[in-house]
Amino acid sequence: MPTRTLANPYPGLAAFRPEEHSFFFGRDEDIDRVVARLAETPLLSIVGRSGTGKSSLVAAGVVPRLGGILGEFCYRRCEPQADPCRQLAEMLGREQPADPELRGRQCLAALRQVLDATPDAEQADPLQDRLAVAIEHFLGEPGRPLVLLVDQFEELFTRTSPAGALRFRSLIGALLESKRLYVILTLRSEFTGRLMEWLGEDLFRASLVALEPIRGEARLHAIITGPAEASGVPVQAELVATLVSAASATRGALPLIALTLERLFEQRDPEAGLTLGAYERMGGLETVVESAAAAIERLIAGEPELEPACARLFAELATVIDGLPTRRTVEIGPLREDPLVGRLVDALRSQGFLADPDDRHVELAHEMLLIHWPRLRQWCDRYRDSLTLRRQAKQAARDWQQACAHEETPVTGAQGRSAEVLAWSWERQKPALLALLELSNRPTLADPDFDDPGILAWQALEHTLEKGLRRFLQPEPLALLEELASDETAHHRREEIGLRLNQMGDPRRGVGLAANGLPEMAWIAVPAGEVTLEGKGRQVFPVGSLHVSRYPITWQQYNAFVNADDGYRDRRWWRKLTQRKLPGEIRWGFHNYPAINVCWSDAVAFCRWLNEKLQLSSPAIIRLPTEWEWQWLGQSGAARRKYPWGDDWNPMRANSHESGIGRTMAVGMYPSGSPDGSLVADLAGNVWEWCVNEYDAPGTTQIGGARPRAMRGGSWLDYPADLRTAKREYFPPDDRDGDIGFRVVLAPPVD
């Protein structure tokens, strides 16, 4: 049995730390080069491909070597994320000044005081400025030299707003004037162009240290054998030759070798040490990650509920930038709020797949997991587009928040763009919400008001999104519809909102078509009652319980009938009706506008067609309402309201002649005009609505004949008196007009 008394000198996928420098081999030339450059400049940018060992070089190579040059100094590491200034301040705030003088302590106290201030969206910029000043003062004091490693610097360009990145650039520029600070940046080579733009070409070239992959046999030999031999453990020559050969043939092999050696050391033979046989049983360099992940895969296979939890965890740990899978640093606390995700965090950490950059965050131990762990690679491939959209949305949200903060301050350049310009329209919000929903693995619930998948995604995600992103992605259609609830919203603005909803694809249920291409109805239940009609005789009619369409039939819904092969042209729907050769003129024909130039016969034929398509028959069918059914709706039942909303005329609750629009507008633009407690829209104004019964003989509902049919509701042409709920009107059944449309009910037949 292999002994377990020795500490493993191979860190696996994690980077070497300064205290592990005695096990760090094969980089002497690179260490010399970096240390020599630091004698010339306080800023270095170490750039190399993923897997070249940038972080280990600094921590276990450069930092220990500097001890013999600088004497006593302080080393700190951080990663730039959404708020790099605060991260740097928090790191420095944990310092204890070596110089006991009062002024140094006061600077540290001032820094901590700023850190204790609660970040607020409206005070974000002033707070950041105070942080920067406090950091400059603290580092400007005499004391030990500070070597600052800003690791994975590409995160500044992927997780920080442009304004935040510029502020951090100014801060770094100011700090480099300090005589006690050395700054080392490490960056993936794919982001070299962004770094040059951020630093400026002159400073970039002066700071650049390009780190190439290790290829020389002697250096690979030292990396493989040095740590084990320093621990008194032999390494078979055959294993060394095999690993050197495999490393030479594999791009980004260094982390794979590190993981392989870590596992081989754990499985070492008490006498022979690290052996070729153990390596071959592991499956070789290319499959070492898959082999290391076997325990995790067994755990997930044994507990199916961990499968979606794993997807949720991956969504936090990975992203895609410029088409490349990249790891993310995330707070550990929120991850552990989900017990299943928390178990997976522990499982990945036990296998060395997760690292802790500080006491509050966690990240993938190395980016090569994104390539060599099949489960994670396949997940990234599948969700590549969604990950890209999420990153874009978060970046855009940060830019928008920055613009909001500057809204009252005259600024120029990128910061001078208004929040309105940076806000996303629904055409951009919707794909982002769908991407976030896909990454969250959350279900959506049915909604009686909306059937749009983007709105449903928002409802599922709303309470899980961080505050800034939630404000930024609040769906434009919901904000527009919220405007309609106020009587202060002008008529022309309501028209604009209707047109905008039409442009984006109106998300309201009952306005358009269902997935099967047929008109979709939002049915509103109506209780039974009794109605007295106006006019001679004041006839009384009972109203049975029924369902009514929330909106008048729209152009999109009506045109489904007109354009169907078995629709308007099919003689089946015109029994006892006059069928004109062509349907009525399409005027103001936006999808969510009410269909007009529809005669009574057209409307009846539409109902017959839709009943057939939906296979409806008694006891409930789709038909035109009777006058008494319509009036019962409009007068708010037994309340007998003069107008749907009350007894007093309110010009802001209907599209009438007084609105000044001079035509129809989208359905449902006056929600406050609905009867109390009802969602039935547009019962006053916009269009007159056909009723099934004759006008002169209201009790006659049979199909056929040329006697005028009743209409209700008033239209965009009419004055308040014609918009009363009890107002009766009529029109010949085969005539069409630009202010006449219809709505339907789901109720027992009346003819």
C-alpha positions in Angstrom: 0.0 0.0 0.0 1.3 3.5 -0.9 2.3 5.6 2.1 0.2 8.7 2.8 2.6 10.4 5.2 4.1 12.8 2.7 2.4 16.0 1.6 1.8 15.9 -2.2 4.4 18.2 -3.8 2.3 18.5 -7.0 -0.5 21.1 -6.8 -2.6 19.4 -9.6 -4.7 21.9 -11.4 -4.2 24.7 -8.8 -1.4 27.2 -9.2 1.7 26.9 -7.0 1.8 29.2 -4.0 4.8 31.1 -2.6 5.2 28.6 0.2 5.5 25.8 -2.3 8.5 27.3 -4.1 10.8 24.4 -3.1 8.7 22.2 -5.4 8.7 24.6 -8.3 11.0 23.5 -11.1 11.8 24.2 -14.7 11.3 28.0 -14.9 14.7 29.4 -13.8 15.2 31.3 -17.0 11.7 32.8 -16.9 12.2 33.8 -13.3 15.4 35.5 -14.0 13.8 37.4 -16.9 10.9 38.6 -14.9 13.0 39.7 -11.9 15.3 41.6 -14.2 12.4 43.4 -15.8 11.0 44.4 -12.4 14.3 46.1 -11.7 13.5 48.3 -14.7 9.7 48.9 -14.3 7.2 48.6 -11.5 4.6 47.2 -14.0 4.8 43.9 -15.8 2.3 42.2 -18.1 2.9 38.5 -18.3 1.0 37.2 -21.4 0.7 33.6 -22.5 -1.7 31.0 -23.6 -3.8 29.1 -21.1 -1.7 26.4 -19.5 1.7 28.1 -19.7 1.9 28.5 -15.9 1.7 32.3 -15.6 0.3 32.3 -12.0 2.7 29.7 -10.7 5.7 31.5 -12.2 4.9 34.7 -10.3 3.8 33.1 -7.0 6.3 30.3 -6.6 9.1 31.6 -8.8 9.3 35.4 -8.9 8.0 36.2 -5.4 10.4 34.0 -3.5 13.3 35.3 -5.6 12.3 38.9 -4.8 12.7 38.1 -1.1 16.5 38.2 -1.5 16.3 41.5 -3.4 13.7 43.6 -1.6 14.1 42.2 1.9 10.9 42.2 3.9 7.9 42.8 1.6 4.3 42.0 1.3 2.8 39.9 -1.5 -0.9 40.0 -2.4 -3.0 38.4 -5.2 -6.4 39.4 -6.5 -8.5 38.9 -9.6 -10.4 41.8 -11.3 -14.1 41.3 -11.4 -17.1 43.6 -11.5 -15.6 46.1 -9.1 -11.8 45.9 -9.2 -11.2 49.1 -7.2 -13.2 47.7 -4.3 -11.5 44.3 -4.5 -8.1 46.0 -4.3 -9.3 48.1 -1.4 -10.6 45.1 0.5 -7.3 43.3 0.0 -5.3 46.3 1.2 -7.7 46.8 4.0 -6.6 43.5 5.6 -3.0 44.9 5.8 -1.4 45.8 9.1 1.1 48.6 8.5 4.7 47.6 9.5 5.5 51.3 10.2 3.9 52.0 13.6 3.7 55.7 13.0 0.2 57.3 13.6 -0.2 58.6 10.1 0.1 55.2 8.5 -2.5 53.8 10.8 -4.8 56.7 10.0 -4.5 56.0 6.3 -5.5 52.4 6.9 -8.4 53.5 9.1 -9.6 55.9 6.4 -9.4 53.1 3.8 -11.4 50.7 6.0 -14.0 53.5 6.7 -14.7 53.9 3.0 -15.0 50.1 2.6 -17.6 50.1 5.3 -19.8 52.4 3.3 -22.7 50.6 1.7 -22.6 50.8 -2.1 -25.6 52.6 -3.5 -26.5 52.9 -7.2 -26.9 56.7 -6.9 -23.6 57.1 -5.0 -21.5 54.6 -6.9 -19.2 57.0 -8.6 -18.4 59.2 -5.6 -17.8 56.1 -3.5 -15.4 54.7 -6.1 -13.6 58.0 -6.2 -13.2 57.9 -2.4 -11.9 54.4 -2.6 -9.3 55.4 -5.2 -8.1 58.3 -3.0 -7.9 56.1 0.1 -5.9 53.5 -1.8 -3.5 56.1 -3.1 -3.0 57.6 0.3 -2.4 54.3 2.0 0.2 53.1 -0.6 1.8 56.5 -0.6 2.9 56.0 3.0 6.3 54.6 3.9 6.3 50.9 4.6 7.2 47.5 3.3 7.2 47.1 -0.5 4.1 45.5 -1.9 4.1 43.1 -4.8 0.6 42.9 -6.3 -0.3 40.1 -8.6 -3.5 40.9 -10.6 -4.2 37.4 -11.9 -6.5 36.4 -14.7 -6.5 40.0 -15.8 -8.7 39.2 -18.8 -11.6 39.3 -16.3 -11.3 43.1 -16.3 -12.5 43.1 -19.9 -15.2 40.5 -19.4 -16.7 41.4 -16.0 -16.1 45.1 -15.5 -17.9 47.9 -17.1 -15.9 50.2 -19.5 -16.2 53.0 -17.0 -15.0 50.7 -14.2 -12.1 49.6 -16.3 -11.1 53.2 -17.1 -11.3 54.1 -13.4 -9.1 51.1 -12.5 -6.6 52.2 -15.2 -6.4 55.7 -13.7 -5.9 54.2 -10.2 -3.1 51.8 -11.4 -1.5 54.8 -13.2 -1.5 56.8 -9.9 -0.3 53.8 -7.8 2.7 53.2 -10.1 4.0 56.6 -8.8 4.4 54.9 -5.4 7.9 53.8 -4.6 6.7 50.7 -2.6 4.4 49.1 -5.2 5.2 46.5 -8.0 2.2 45.4 -10.1 2.3 42.1 -12.1 -0.6 41.4 -14.5 -1.2 37.9 -15.9 -3.3 37.6 -19.0 -4.4 35.0 -21.6 -2.8 35.8 -24.9 -6.2 35.9 -26.6 -6.8 39.3 -24.8 -3.5 40.9 -25.7 -5.2 43.5 -28.0 -7.6 44.6 -25.2 -4.7 44.9 -22.7 -2.7 47.1 -25.2 -5.8 49.3 -25.7 -6.3 49.6 -21.9 -2.7 50.4 -21.0 -1.8 52.4 -24.1 0.7 51.1 -26.6 3.9 52.6 -25.0 3.2 51.3 -21.5 2.0 48.0 -22.9 5.3 47.4 -24.8 7.4 48.5 -21.8 5.6 46.1 -19.5 5.2 43.1 -21.8 6.7 39.7 -20.9 5.6 37.0 -23.3 5.6 33.5 -21.7 5.9 30.6 -24.1 4.8 27.0 -23.3 7.5 24.8 -21.9 8.8 22.4 -24.6 12.5 21.7 -23.8 13.1 18.2 -22.7 15.4 19.2 -19.8 12.8 21.7 -18.4 10.0 19.1 -18.7 12.3 16.6 -17.0 12.8 19.0 -14.1 9.1 19.7 -13.8 8.3 16.0 -13.7 11.0 14.7 -11.4 11.9 17.7 -9.2 9.0 17.8 -6.8 9.0 14.0 -6.2 12.7 13.8 -5.7 12.6 16.8 -3.4 10.2 14.7 -1.3 12.5 11.6 -1.5 10.3 9.8 -4.0 11.8 8.2 -7.1 10.3 8.6 -10.6 10.8 5.8 -13.1 12.8 6.8 -16.1 10.3 5.1 -18.4 7.5 7.3 -17.0 9.6 10.5 -17.5 10.3 9.6 -21.2 6.6 8.8 -21.8 5.4 12.1 -20.2 8.0 14.2 -22.0 6.9 12.6 -25.3 3.2 13.1 -24.5 3.7 16.7 -23.4 5.6 17.5 -26.6 2.6 16.3 -28.7 -0.1 17.9 -26.6 -1.0 21.6 -26.7 -1.4 23.2 -23.3 0.0 20.0 -21.7 1.4 21.6 -18.5 -1.8 21.5 -16.4 -2.5 18.0 -17.7 1.0 16.9 -16.5 0.4 18.6 -13.2 -2.9 16.7 -12.6 -1.3 13.5 -13.8 1.6 13.8 -11.4 -0.6 14.8 -8.5 -2.6 11.6 -9.0 0.5 9.4 -9.6 2.0 10.7 -6.3 -1.2 9.8 -4.5 -1.0 6.3 -6.0 2.8 5.9 -5.7 4.5 2.6 -5.1 6.3 2.5 -1.7 9.5 1.3 -3.4 9.3 2.3 -7.0 7.6 5.7 -6.5 5.9 7.1 -9.6 5.7 4.4 -12.2 4.8 3.9 -15.8 2.4 1.1 -14.9 0.3 3.4 -12.7 0.3 6.0 -15.5 -0.9 3.5 -18.1 -3.7 2.3 -15.7 -4.9 5.9 -15.5 -5.3 5.9 -19.3 -2.7 8.5 -20.2 -2.4 12.3 -20.5 -5.4 12.9 -22.7 -7.8 11.1 -20.4 -6.5 12.2 -17.0 -9.2 14.7 -16.5 -11.9 12.2 -17.4 -10.3 9.7 -15.0 -10.2 12.3 -12.3 -13.8 13.2 -12.9 -15.0 9.5 -12.6 -16.0 9.9 -8.9 -18.1 13.0 -9.8 -19.7 11.2 -12.7 -20.6 8.2 -10.5 -22.2 10.6 -7.9 -24.3 12.3 -10.6 -25.3 9.0 -12.2 -26.4 7.6 -8.8 -28.6 10.7 -8.0 -30.4 12.0 -11.1 -31.5 15.2 -9.3 -27.8 16.3 -9.4 -27.9 16.4 -13.2 -29.8 19.8 -13.4 -27.9 21.0 -10.3 -24.6 20.4 -12.2 -25.9 22.4 -15.1 -26.8 25.3 -12.7 -23.3 25.1 -11.2 -21.7 25.1 -14.6 -23.7 28.2 -15.5 -22.0 30.0 -12.6 -18.5 28.7 -13.2 -18.2 29.2 -17.0 -18.8 31.7 -19.7 -17.9 32.3 -23.3 -15.9 35.3 -24.5 -15.1 35.9 -28.2 -16.2 32.3 -28.8 -13.8 30.9 -26.2 -15.0 29.0 -23.1 -13.7 30.8 -20.0 -14.0 30.3 -16.3 -15.7 32.7 -14.0 -15.0 33.6 -10.3 -18.2 33.5 -8.3 -19.3 34.0 -4.7 -19.5 30.7 -2.7 -22.3 31.8 -0.5 -25.1 32.0 -3.1 -24.0 28.6 -4.5 -24.5 26.9 -1.2 -28.0 28.2 -0.9 -28.9 25.3 -3.2 -28.1 22.2 -1.2 -27.6 20.1 -4.4 -25.2 22.6 -5.9 -23.4 22.8 -2.6 -22.8 19.0 -2.6 -21.4 19.3 -6.1 -19.1 22.1 -5.0 -17.7 19.9 -2.3 -17.3 17.0 -4.8 -15.5 19.1 -7.3 -13.2 20.6 -4.6 -12.3 17.2 -3.3 -11.1 16.2 -6.8 -9.1 19.4 -7.2 -11.4 20.8 -9.8 -12.3 24.0 -7.8 -10.0 26.6 -6.4 -10.6 29.3 -3.8 -9.0 32.6 -5.0 -10.0 34.1 -1.6 -12.2 33.3 1.3 -15.5 34.4 -0.4 -15.1 33.1 -4.0 -14.6 29.9 -5.9 -13.6 29.1 -9.5 -12.6 26.3 -11.7 -9.0 25.3 -10.8 -7.9 25.6 -14.4 -9.4 26.5 -17.8 -8.2 23.3 -19.4 -11.2 21.6 -17.6 -13.4 23.5 -20.1 -11.7 21.5 -22.8 -10.7 18.1 -21.3 -13.7 17.3 -19.0 -16.2 15.9 -21.4 -19.3 16.9 -19.4 -18.2 20.5 -19.0 -17.0 20.7 -22.6 -20.2 19.4 -24.0 -22.2 21.7 -21.7 -20.2 24.7 -23.0 -20.7 23.7 -26.6 -24.4 23.3 -26.0 -24.9 26.6 -24.2 -22.3 28.6 -26.0 -24.8 31.1 -27.5 -26.7 31.5 -24.2 -23.4 32.1 -22.3 -22.4 34.8 -24.8 -25.8 36.5 -24.5 -25.6 36.4 -20.7 -22.2 38.1 -20.7 -23.4 40.7 -23.2 -26.5 41.4 -21.1 -24.5 41.8 -17.9 -22.0 44.1 -19.6 -24.8 46.2 -21.1 -26.5 46.4 -17.8 -23.4 47.8 -16.2 -23.0 50.4 -19.0 -26.6 51.4 -18.6 -26.3 51.8 -14.8 -23.3 53.9 -15.3 -25.2 56.1 -17.7 -28.0 56.4 -15.2 -25.6 57.5 -12.6 -24.2 60.2 -14.9 -27.6 61.3 -16.2 -27.5 64.6 -14.2 -23.8 65.2 -14.8 -22.4 66.8 -18.0 -20.0 64.2 -19.3 -18.4 63.4 -22.6 -17.3 60.4 -24.5 -18.6 56.9 -23.8 -19.9 58.0 -20.4 -21.8 60.8 -22.0 -24.3 58.5 -23.8 -27.7 58.7 -22.2 -29.3 55.8 -20.4 -32.1 55.9 -23.0 -29.6 55.1 -25.7 -28.0 52.3 -23.8 -31.3 50.7 -22.8 -32.2 47.5 -24.6 -35.4 47.1 -26.6 -37.5 44.0 -26.3 -35.9 42.6 -29.4 -32.6 42.4 -27.4 -34.1 41.7 -24.0 -36.1 38.7 -25.1 -33.2 36.6 -26.4 -31.2 37.4 -23.3 -34.0 36.4 -21.0 -34.5 33.1 -22.9 -30.7 32.5 -22.6 -30.8 33.2 -18.9 -33.8 30.9 -18.5 -32.0 28.1 -20.4 -28.9 28.5 -18.2 -31.0 28.5 -15.0 -32.8 25.2 -15.7 -35.9 26.8 -14.3 -39.5 25.9 -15.5 -41.9 28.5 -16.7 -45.6 28.6 -15.6 -48.6 29.3 -17.6 -49.9 32.9 -17.4 -53.5 34.0 -18.2 -52.4 37.3 -19.7 -49.3 36.4 -21.7 -48.1 33.5 -23.9 -44.9 35.1 -25.1 -41.9 32.9 -24.0 -39.8 35.9 -23.2 -42.4 37.2 -20.7 -42.7 33.8 -19.2 -38.9 33.6 -18.9 -38.9 37.0 -17.1 -41.6 35.8 -14.6 -39.5 32.7 -13.8 -36.3 34.7 -13.4 -37.4 38.0 -12.0 -36.7 37.3 -8.3 -33.4 35.5 -9.0 -31.6 38.2 -11.0 -29.2 40.6 -9.4 -30.7 44.1 -8.9 -29.0 45.9 -11.8 -29.6 43.1 -14.3 -33.3 42.9 -13.2 -33.8 46.6 -13.7 -32.1 46.5 -17.1 -34.0 43.4 -18.4 -37.4 44.4 -17.1 -39.4 43.7 -20.3 -40.2 46.6 -22.4 -43.7 45.4 -23.2 -44.6 45.2 -19.5 -43.3 48.7 -18.9 -45.4 50.0 -21.9 -48.5 48.2 -20.6 -47.9 49.7 -17.2 -48.0 53.2 -18.7 -51.5 52.5 -20.0 -52.9 52.1 -16.5 -52.7 55.8 -15.8 -55.3 58.4 -17.0 -52.3 60.7 -17.3 -51.1 58.8 -20.4 -52.1 60.8 -23.5 -54.1 59.3 -26.3 -51.3 59.8 -28.8 -48.9 58.0 -26.4 -51.4 55.1 -26.2 -51.4 54.9 -30.0 -47.5 54.8 -30.0 -47.6 52.0 -27.4 -50.0 50.0 -29.5 -47.8 50.4 -32.6 -44.7 49.5 -30.6 -46.3 46.4 -29.3 -47.3 45.4 -32.8 -43.7 46.0 -34.0 -42.2 43.8 -31.4 -44.8 41.1 -31.7 -47.6 41.8 -29.2 -47.1 39.4 -26.3 -50.6 39.6 -24.8 -52.7 36.5 -24.8 -55.8 36.8 -26.9 -54.4 39.4 -29.4 -52.8 37.1 -32.0 -52.6 33.5 -33.0 -51.9 30.3 -31.1 -49.1 27.9 -32.0 -51.4 26.1 -34.4 -51.9 29.3 -36.4 -55.5 29.7 -35.3 -56.9 32.8 -33.5 -56.1 32.6 -29.8 -58.8 33.8 -27.4 -58.3 35.0 -23.9 -61.7 34.0 -22.5 -63.2 36.0 -19.5 -65.9 34.3 -17.5 -69.2 36.2 -17.2 -71.9 35.3 -14.6 -75.6 35.1 -15.4 -77.9 38.1 -15.0 -80.7 40.1 -16.6 -80.8 43.1 -18.9 -83.4 45.7 -19.9 -82.9 47.1 -23.3 -83.4 50.8 -24.1 -86.2 51.9 -26.4 -89.8 51.2 -27.1 -91.1 48.4 -25.0 -88.0 48.2 -22.8 -87.7 44.4 -23.3 -86.1 42.3 -20.6 -83.7 39.4 -21.4 -82.0 36.9 -19.2 -78.3 36.4 -19.6 -76.8 33.0 -19.1 -73.3 32.4 -17.8 -70.8 32.5 -20.7 -67.2 33.4 -21.7 -66.3 36.5 -23.8 -63.2 37.3 -25.7 -61.1 39.8 -23.8 -60.5 41.9 -27.0 -62.3 42.5 -30.2 -61.1 40.2 -33.0 -57.8 41.7 -34.4 -56.6 41.9 -37.9 -54.1 39.1 -37.3 -56.9 36.8 -36.1 -59.3 37.7 -38.8 -56.7 37.4 -41.6 -56.1 33.8 -40.5 -59.6 33.1 -41.6 -59.3 35.3 -44.8 -56.0 33.7 -45.9 -56.8 30.0 -45.0 -57.3 27.7 -47.9 -60.5 26.5 -46.2 -61.4 30.0 -44.8 -63.1 33.0 -46.4 -63.4 31.4 -49.9 -64.9 28.1 -48.6 -68.7 28.1 -49.3 -69.4 25.9 -46.2 -69.3 28.9 -43.9 -71.8 31.0 -45.8 -75.1 29.0 -45.5 -77.9 31.5 -45.5 -75.4 34.3 -45.7 -74.3 36.7 -48.5 -70.7 35.9 -49.5 -68.9 38.7 -51.3 -66.2 37.8 -53.8 -63.5 39.7 -51.8 -63.2 40.5 -48.0 -63.3 44.1 -46.8 -60.5 46.6 -47.4 -57.7 46.2 -44.9 -57.4 49.6 -43.3 -55.0 50.4 -40.4 -54.2 46.7 -40.7 -51.6 46.3 -38.0 -51.7 42.9 -36.4 -53.0 44.0 -33.0 -55.6 46.5 -34.3 -59.2 45.5 -34.5 -60.4 44.1 -37.8 -62.8 46.6 -39.5 -64.7 46.7 -42.8 -66.2 43.4 -41.6 -69.9 43.0 -42.2 -72.2 40.9 -40.0 -72.2 38.0 -42.5 -68.3 38.0 -42.5 -68.3 37.8 -38.7 -70.8 34.9 -38.6 -68.7 33.0 -41.2 -65.6 33.6 -39.1 -67.3 32.1 -36.1 -68.5 29.0 -38.1 -65.0 28.5 -39.5 -63.3 28.8 -36.1 -65.8 26.4 -34.5 -65.0 23.8 -37.2 -61.3 24.3 -36.8 -61.5 23.9 -33.0 -64.1 21.1 -33.3 -66.6 22.9 -31.0 -70.3 22.1 -30.9 -73.1 22.3 -28.3 -73.4 23.0 -25.5 -70.9 25.9 -26.1 -69.8 27.3 -29.4 -68.0 30.5 -30.6 -70.6 33.0 -31.8 -71.4 36.7 -31.8 -72.9 38.0 -28.5 -76.5 39.0 -28.2 -77.2 42.6 -27.3 -78.2 41.7 -23.8 -75.1 39.7 -23.3 -73.0 42.6 -24.5 -74.8 45.1 -22.4 -74.5 42.9 -19.3 -70.7 43.0 -19.8 -70.6 46.8 -20.5 -72.7 48.0 -17.6 -70.7 46.0 -15.1 -73.5 43.5 -14.4 -76.1 44.5 -11.9 -74.2 47.8 -11.3 -75.8 49.1 -14.5 -73.0 51.6 -15.1 -73.6 54.3 -17.7 -70.1 53.7 -19.1 -68.1 50.6 -18.5 -65.9 52.4 -15.8 -68.7 54.4 -14.1 -71.5 56.9 -14.5 -69.3 59.9 -15.4 -67.8 60.4 -18.8 -64.0 60.2 -18.7 -62.4 61.1 -22.1 -59.1 59.4 -21.1 -60.7 55.9 -21.0 -61.8 55.4 -24.6 -60.7 56.0 -28.2 -63.6 58.3 -29.2 -63.9 61.4 -31.3 -62.6 63.4 -28.4 -59.3 61.5 -28.4 -58.3 63.2 -31.6 -56.6 60.1 -33.0 -59.0 59.9 -36.0 -58.8 56.2 -36.5 -58.7 52.9 -34.7 -55.7 51.9 -32.4 -54.5 48.7 -31.0 -56.9 46.7 -28.9 -56.6 47.0 -25.1 -55.0 50.5 -24.9 -57.5 51.7 -22.3 -57.4 49.1 -19.4 -58.9 51.7 -17.0 -61.9 51.8 -19.3 -62.9 48.2 -18.5 -65.8 47.5 -16.1 -64.9 47.2 -12.4 -63.4 43.8 -11.6 -63.4 42.8 -15.3 -60.6 42.3 -17.8 -62.8 42.8 -20.9 -61.3 45.6 -22.9 -62.6 48.2 -25.4 -66.3 48.0 -24.5 -66.5 51.7 -25.2 -64.9 53.3 -28.3 -62.5 52.1 -30.9 -65.0 50.1 -33.0 -68.7 49.3 -33.0 -69.2 45.6 -32.3 -71.7 43.4 -34.1 -74.3 41.5 -32.1 -76.1 38.4 -33.4 -79.7 39.7 -33.0 -81.8 41.9 -35.2 -82.2 45.5 -34.2 -85.9 46.0 -34.7 -86.8 42.6 -33.3 -84.1 41.9 -30.6 -85.4 38.4 -29.9 -84.7 37.3 -33.4 -81.2 35.7 -33.6 -81.7 33.4 -36.6 -79.2 33.5 -39.5 -80.4 34.9 -42.7 -82.3 37.9 -44.1 -81.5 41.5 -44.8 -82.9 43.2 -41.7 -80.5 45.4 -39.8 -78.4 43.8 -37.0 -77.6 45.4 -33.7 -74.3 47.0 -32.8 -72.9 48.2 -29.5 -70.0 50.2 -28.0 -69.4 53.2 -30.1 -66.2 53.9 -32.1 -63.4 56.2 -32.7 -65.8 58.4 -34.7 -68.3 58.9 -32.0 -69.1 61.2 -29.1 -69.8 60.2 -25.4 -73.6 59.6 -25.9 -72.9 56.8 -28.4 -70.4 55.2 -26.1 -72.9 54.5 -23.3 -73.3 50.9 -22.4 -77.0 50.9 -23.1 -76.8 52.7 -26.4 -78.2 50.6 -29.3 -77.2 51.1 -32.9 -77.8 49.1 -36.1 -76.4 48.5 -39.6 -77.3 46.4 -42.6 -75.8 42.9 -42.2 -74.0 42.8 -45.5 -72.6 46.3 -45.4 -69.1 47.1 -44.2 -67.6 50.3 -42.6 -64.3 51.5 -41.2 -65.6 51.8 -37.7 -67.3 48.4 -37.3 -65.7 45.2 -36.0 -66.7 42.4 -33.6 -65.8 40.3 -30.6 -67.0 36.8 -29.9 -68.4 34.8 -27.0 -68.1 31.1 -26.0 -71.7 30.2 -25.1 -74.6 27.9 -26.0 -76.2 28.6 -29.4 -79.0 31.1 -29.6 -80.3 30.3 -33.1 
